[in-house]
């Protein structure tokens, strides 16, 4: 089973689109205090001075249900990939 969760770890509100597996009512929110990531050594070594390559990281952490009467924790682990996102602000 392959699932992707796109999270900007700089956002104040890091809600996902996934329902809590315990109450099936609340949405899972990233607990930033319990989010850990480290870039793989191979990913670091493949970066060159001439070009910037996107990194690959090992990550783990905890989501918390945002439902008032649940607030259960859900752990996760996996890989995280950097992605360049173009944005336009005003004209």
N, C-alpha and C positions, 0 to 999 in steps of 0.2 A: 504494500500500500504506500503510495507516494503522495504526500500532501505538501502544499506550499503555503506558507504563511508569510506575507509581506509585512514587515514591520520596520518602521523608521525608529531606531532606538533613541532618536533625539526628540521625538514627539512627547508631549506631556501626557496625552491619552493614547495608550497603545492597545486599543481594543482590536480583537480579531473578529472574524465572521463565524467563529466556531462556538456552538452552544456548550455549556457545561455538561460533562458526561454524568454528573451526579443528579442535578435537578432538572436538566434539559430546558431551563427557562432563561438563565443568565448567559451572558457572553463572557468569554475568557479575556482577561486583561493581563498584559505582561507586567510582572513585578520586577522593576528595573534593579532593585537592590539584590535580587537573586539571579540575575542574568550574567552569565560568564561566557566569554569567548576568547579564543586564542587562534592566531593565524598559523596554519601548518608551515613547517620549516621549508618544505618543497615549494610552497606558494611564495614564500619570502625569497628563496633562492632564484626563482624564475623571473623575478622583477629585474628589469634592466634600467640603466640610467637614461637611455634614449626614449623609452616608452613606459607608460604606466600601465601595468597589468592589474586586472581585478583580482583581489585576494580571495582565498578559500579558507574558511575558519571552522574549527570545531566549536560547538556551542551547547550550552545546557542552561536550564533555568526553570522557573516556576511561573505558571499563569494562575490568576485567581478569578473566581467567578464574581461577577459584579451584581448578582441578585441579592437583594437585601437580606433574605432569610437563608441563604446558602453560604456564600463566601468561601467555598471549598477551594483547596489548592490542587493544581494538576501539574506534574513535572513533565519535562521533555528533554530530549537531547537529539543532536543531529549535526548537519553541516549548514553553514551560512555562506552565501556568496555575495560579494559586493556587486552593485549594479549602478551604472551611471543613469541618472534621470535628468533630462533637460526640462527646465522650467522657464516660463516667460512671466515677467512681472510688469504689468502695465504697458502702455504704449505711448 
